[in-house]
């Protein structure tokens, strides 16, 4: 099982900044130290090209990120400080997602040890999402396979508002999101193909029932050639922003059912991290680790990967 990663994700943030940058390296180290992944299964990537990113984002916005000259208002909206490292970090994440999608199509499963920046719009970044890696990867795939049918399954606690808006009106793409009602950035946005809202602080049994029943309907309505799954660790009861009340065991059950459904039914799946800012920072990495460990276990059983 190939997993794609960029060292740029480890770039330090200012000390006072809340973005959990440490989770990327920590989860990768956990996967290696626990023997879930071998070093050969983690592929270091470079940066996505500007031309690729501009298939989704406006040239002016991309230049402002690349030059580090993002305005103060835009930095506040983005929730990240501007600087030359921001482009390298974000373009590396895009490339990791793009290659994970390609690996999924050829091998049945591919993993980005990051990704899922679903709040980024055409001309601006929102809530720590700089470039919309999912939309960029989809446009890249469509340039090679124009008729490919792709389903985005977003189980991050927040609505994939940017992704739904960027991909709206494309019949080749189905965007599914299950999220807490009124827990997303207040921006003009398009409806996704299927948006499922939960109550605040939803508990595991209610959430899982909503997820499994609604996603089954989505898969009945749209037969994908590829699923891009933004898993999310912010559903956990101790997350600072997710406003859900799931346990680690609930998340493990979510992962087992979804990955089992995709892999057993031979639907290629690209697995992305999505959000997570646990009150115990090291536990965010543990939750992401758990998702990838489940993916490896199920893929190994059913595909010999």
N, C-alpha and C positions, 0 to 999 in steps of 0.2 A: 504494500500500500504506500503510494508515494505522497509525501506531505511537503508543501512548498512554504518557504520561509525567507524573510529578508532580514539581514542583520541591521538594516536601517530602522527596524521596529524598536531596537534597543536604545536608540538615541535618547539621551537624558532630556527631561523637561525641567523647567525652572522648579526650584524646591517647593514653592507654594502651590504648584499646579496639581489639580485633582486627577488628571488623566492617569489611569493605572498602567503606565508603560511597562512596569516590571512584570506584568502578567504574561507577556509574550515569551520572554526568556525563561521565566519560572516554569510555565507549563511545558515548554519544550524540554527543559532539563528533567522534569518529572517523568515525561514520556520515555526519555533515554535511560534515566537511572532505574526506572521500574521495569525495563526490558520490554515495554510495549512497542517501541520503535527501535530499530537499529540505526546507527549513523547514516547508513547508505539510503535509508528511506526518507531522510530529510534533505531536500534539494534546495540549495541556496539560489536565490534568483536575483537578477538585476532590476533595473527600473523599467517600467512601461514607457514607451515613447510618448512624446508630446502629441504626435499625430493620432495615436490610439486614444489618448485621453480626450482629445478634442472631437472625437466622434460623438461624445456625450456632453462635454462641457464647453462653454464659450471660450474662444482664444484669449479674450481679455482677462477672464477669471483665471485661466491656467497660467498666464503670464504673471499675474499678481502673486500667485502662490510660488511660482518658480523663482521670481525675483526677490521674494520676501517683503514686498511692498504692499501688503494688504492693509487697507485702511483700518482705523481703530474701531469704527462701528462694525465692520465686517469681521474683525478679530473677536469682538464680543459675541456676535452672532455665532461664529464658529466655535468659540470656547477653547481656542488654542492660540498660542502666540505665533505671529509670523516670523519667518526666518528661513535661511537657505536650507536648513535641515528638514523643514516641513514638506517640501516637494519630494525630497529623496525618500522620506518615510512613506508618504502617501503613494508615490509612484511604484515603490517596491511592493506595497500591499496590493495594488492593482495587478501587478504582474503575477504575484503569487495566486491570486484568485483566478486570473485568466488561465494559468497553466493547470490549476486544479480542475477547472472545467474541462480542459482538453484531456487530462488524464482520466477523468470520469468517463468520458465518451469512449476511450480506447480500452480502459481496464475495469470499468464498472464502478469505481469509486476513486475520488481524488480529494485531497484535503489541503485547505489553506490554513496554516496555523496563525490566523488573524482573520481579517476581512469582515464583510457585512456592514459597510458604511452606508446605511440605507437612508440617511437623512439628507445627503448631498443632492442639490438641484443643479440645473443647467448652468446657472451663473452665480452660485454662491454655495458656501458650505455652512452647515447647521449642526450644532450639538456634537462637535468633535468628528463630524464626517466631512472630510475634505473632498475626496473624489469618490463617486459612486462606483465602486469596483464591480458590483453586480451588473449594473446597466452597461458598463464598459465591456465586460466580458461577454455579455449577450450580444452586443453590437459586433464585437469581433467574431464571434461564432457565426452570426448571421451573414457576415461578409464572405465566409467560406462555405456555409451551408444555408442558403437563403430560406429554405423551407423547414428548418429545424424547429421543433416545438419544445419550448422551455417553460417549466413551471418554477417560480420562485416561491419557496415555502419559508416564511419568516415567522419563527417562534420566539424571537426577541420580545421582551415585554413592551417595547414601544412600536408604534406603527411604522411600517416602511414607507413613509410619506414621499420621500424623494424618489425611491424606486418606482412606486406606483405612478407618480407624475411623469417621470421620464419615459416610462414604457406604456403609458396610457394609449389606447386605441390600436395597439399592435395585436392582431388576432393570433399571432404565432406565440404570444407570451401570456401566461396566466400568473397573476400575482396574488398570492394568498398570504394574509397576515392575521395572526391572532395576538391581541394586545389589550392592555388596560385602556378602558374608555378615558378620553381626555388626558392621556399621559404622553403626548407627543408635542414636538415644537409647533407653536401657533404660526403656521405658514400657509399660504394658498396652496392647495393640493388637489390632485385628482383622486377619485375613488379607485381602489384596487379592484381586481376582478372579484375577489371575495375577501371582505374585511369582517373579521369576527371579533366582537368586543367582549371583554370580561369585566366584571365588577372589580373595584379596587380591593386589593388584598384577598383576591380569590385563592381558595385553598386547593390542594392537589386534586382531590376527587372530582370537584366541579370543573376545574380547568382541563384535566385530562379527558373528561367526557366531552366537553366542548371541542377540544382539539381533534380527538379521534373521529368523532361523528362528522364534523364539518370538513375535515381534510378528506375523509372517505368520499363525501359528496363531490369535492373538487376533483379528485382523481377519477371519479365516474364521468364527470363532465368533460374532462380534458385529458387526453392520453399523451403524456410528455415523452419526448426523446431524451430529456435531461431534466433532473431536479437540481436546483441550487438551493441548498438548505442553510439558512442563517439560524444557527441553533440558539444562541443566547444563553448566558449564565445569569442574567439579571432578573430572572424569574424567581430566584432563591429568596427565601423569607428574610435574609439578612442583607440583601442588596440595598444600597443607599437610595437608588432611584427607581427601581423596577415596579414597586407597589403591587407585587404579587406575594403569595405566602406559600411557596412550594418548598419542600424539603429536598435534600440531595437525592433521597430515594425516589421522590416524585420525578425529578429530572432524569434520573437513570432509567426509570420506566418509560418516560417520554422518548428518550433516545433509543431504547431497545425496540419499542413498537414502530417508530418511524423508520429507523434504519432497517429493521427487519422487513417492513412492508416494501421499501424501495428495493432492497437487495434481493429478497426472495422472488420478487416479481420482475427482476432483471431490468429495473429502471436505473440507469446510471445516475449517480448522485455525487455532487460536489459539496463538501461539508465546510462551512465557514464558522468562525467563532461568534460573531455578533458581540453584543455588549455585555458588561459585567463590571460592577464596582462594589464588591462585597465590603461590609464593615470590617471584616477580617481580610485584608488585601491578599494574603497568600491563598485564601480559600477560593478567590476568583480563578486563579490558575488551576487549582484542584478541580473545579467544576468543568473547566475547558478540557483538562486532562481526561476527566471521566468520559466526556463525550467522544473523544478520539479513541480512548481505550475500548469503548463499546463498538465504535465503527470498526476497529481492527478485529475485534473478536467475531463480530457477525460476518464481516467480509471473509475472514479466514475460514469460517465454518462453511459458508455457502459458495465461495468462489475460489478458495484455495489461494487467496492473495497474501 
